[in-house]
Amino acid sequence: MGPTGAVAVVTGAARGIGRRVAEVLADEGYALALTDLREPTEALEAVRQRGVEAFAVTGDVAADADVAALAGRVVERFGRVDVLINNAGISLLEPAEDTVPDRWRRVLEVNLTGPFLLCQALGRAMLRAGSGSIVNVASIAGLQGIADRAAYNASKHGLVGLTRTLAAEWGGRGVRVNAVCPSWVKTEMDVADQASGAYTDSDIVEQVPMGRFASPDDIAAAVAFLADPARSGFVNGVALPVDGGWTADGGWTALRLRKR
């Protein structure tokens, strides 16, 4: 269970990983503030049905004013913030030579600048209280290079770097900062990316020693672990792969499949 009276903020909460994270944290007793570019109506209803206090706001994590407004509402409504889950993110699949500056900047703004702004705005309240946990949803694309994802990979590598830096800077003041690094997850984002013809299910499944996609439940369980000081109170600055062994396996496809 989450600490009594604890408050968590989840970005990108309308669907996919963010919604499932919100539901799992609600099951653990956290009060919740949910945010997304569109109203996370279904996610809000799902967490309220679990008996926790919750509210939702729409906004762009990359917009200074929206982040400030969210932080203000959280403190006004709950008087505290214990957990921040930086989940909001966007994908971009295209060769580096075809990536125009506007698309590059937007990916970096949402996937890296947004988490920094939220860490800064809500981290101040955590630092004043002398406790808190921030979990950034990065990616195995923040640990390895993957072709045709220059902007996305750069943003996720940056997010892992931000995680480690804030862990070093804030850990001694009671605020832990960690990241989860999923491999491919079966969400709406995957459906949209596959529709471009960039890859197929078999491309992913054959790469993973455990032979499947990650699920939102896999990621949410790892996030909940890192959020909770009772379970991970001395874990700080970690970039935790939740990838079925993807980043551990340096072998080739035929060898991998022979071991199943």
N, C-alpha and C positions, 0 to 999 in steps of 0.2 A: 504494500500500500504506500501511496505517497505520504509525505509528512502531513500531519493534521493541519488543515487550513492552507495548504500550499497552493500556489497559483502558477499556472504555466501558460505561456504564449506560444501559439503554433502558427507559423506562416505557411502560405500555400495550402490552406486547410480545406479547401472546397472539395478536393477529390484525391484519389490515389494515395500515396504515402502519407501526405499530410492529414487527410481525413482519418486514416487508420491510426496514426499516431494519436490524434485527438481522442479517438474512441478508447484506446488502450489507457491513456492517461486518465480519462474520465473513470474507467473501471478501477483505477488505482486511487481515486478520490480527489484528484486535482480539480480545483476551479480553473476555468479556461477562458482565455481570450483568443478568438480565432480571427484570422485575417486572410484575405485573398483579393485578387483583382475583381472578382465577381462575388456577390453575396454568397457565403457558404451556408445556405439555408438548410440543406439536408444534413450537413455535418453538425450544425448547431442543434438541430432537432435530435440527432442521434446521441449527442453527449448529454443533452438535457434529459432525455429518457433514462439515462443512467443515474439520474438523481443529483447531478452536480450543478452548481451555479456557473453560468457561461454567458458570454455575449460575443457578438461578431461585428467586425467593421470591414468595409471595403477600402482598399488602398493599394498603392504601388510601393513595394519595399524599397525601390530605388529613388523615391521622392522624399526629400528631406522633410517637407511639411507633413506628409502622410505618416512617416515614422514618428515624428514628434507628437502628432495627434494621437497615434496609437499608444505611445508610452504614457502620455498624459491621461488617457482614458483608463488604462490599466491601473495606474497609481490612484486615480480618483475613485474608481469602482472598488478596488480590492485593498488598497493601501500598502501593497507589497507585490513583489514578483520574485518567484523562486527559481523558475525554469524558463528558458527561452529555447525554442526549437526553430532554427533557421532552415526551413524546408523548401521555401519557394524557390523555383528555378525554372529555366527554360533551356531548350535544346537547340542546337544548330548543326546540321549535318551537311557539309559541303567542303570541297577542296580549299585549302588555304589560299590558293591563288585566285579563287573566285569569291572570297569573303570580302564584302565591301565594308568600309569603316563603320557605317551606321549599324549594320548587323553585329559586327564585332563589339562595338561599344554597348549595345543593348544587352548582349549576353553578359558582358563583364559588369554592367550596372546591376542587373537583377541577381546574378549568381555570386557576386563578390562585394560590390559596393553596398548593396542592400543588407547583407548580413553584417557588414562592418557598422553601418548606421544603426542597426538594431542592437548589436552588441554594445555599442557606445551608449545609446539612449537608455536601454534597459539595464545595462551593466552598471551604470551610475547608481541606480537604485539598489542593486545587489551589493555593490561595494559599500554603500552607506550602511546596509544591514550586516555586512560582514559574512554573507553567505549567498550561494546561488550556484546554478549549474546551467551552462550553455552547451547545447548539442547542435553542431552544424552538420547538415546532411550534404556531404561531399559526394564522392564517387570513386570507383576504382580508376576513373579517368583523371582523378587527382593524384594517382600514384604511378600511373604508367601513361605512355603515349599511345594514342589510338588514332589511326588515320582518319582524315576528313572531319575532324572535330577540333580544329585549332582554338577557336574561341571558347568552346565548352571546356576543353581540357585545360586551357590556361586559367579559366575562371575557377575550376575545381582544384587545380594545383595551388592557386592563390588562396583558396578557402582553407586548405590544409595548412598552408603557411600562416595564415591569420590565426587559425586555431592554436597552433603551437606557440605563436608569439603572445597571444592573450593568456594562454595557460601559464607561461613564464612570468608575465607581467602581473597577473591577478591572482595566481594560486596562493600566494602568501597572504592575500587579503580575504581569503575565504571563498573565492569564486573559481570554480573549476570550468575548464573549457575543453571539450572533446569533439571529435567528429566521427560519424559513421560513413563508411565508404562502400555503398552497395555496388554490386554488379547489376546487370540488366534486370529490371523489375517489370512484372506484368501489370502495367497501368495504361491509362489513356495516352500518356506520352509515348510509350512503346508502340502502341497501335498507330499513332500518327507518324512516328519515325519509320516504321516498317512500310507504311503506305507509300513512302518515297522510293521504295525498292532498294534501300541501302543495305538491308540484311534480312535474314529469315530466322524463324525460330531455331532451325537446326544449326545455324551459325553460332548462336549463343549456347544452346544445350550441349553441343559437341565440345565447346571450350571449357565447360565447367566440370570439374571432377565429379561433383555430386549429381550432374546430369539433369539440371533443371534451371529455370529462371528463379531469381529471388521472388518472394511474395511481399506485399505490404506488411503482412504479419511478421515476417522475418526482420524487417527493418524496424518496425514499431517496437518489437521486443528488445532490440539492441538499444534503441533510443531510451526506452523506459529504464533500462538498467543504468545507463550513463546519467540519466536525470536524477536518480534516487541516491542521496548521500548514504543511506543505510546499506546499499548494495555496492556502490562504487565510490565511496568517499575518499579513497586515496588514488583514484584514477584521474589523471590530469594530463592534457596534452597528447592524448592518444588519437590516432587516425585508424579506426577499427574497421578492417575489411569485413563486410557481410556479403560474401561472394562465392560461397560453396567451394572455396579453394582455388578460384581463378588466378589470383595473384601469386599463389604458392607454386603453381605448376608451370615449370619451364619446358615441359615436353611438347611433342607435336600431336596432332589430332589422332592419327592412327594408333599411336602408343597409348594415348589417353583412353580411346574407345576400347582397346584390348583389355584394359584393367577394370572394365565394368562387369 
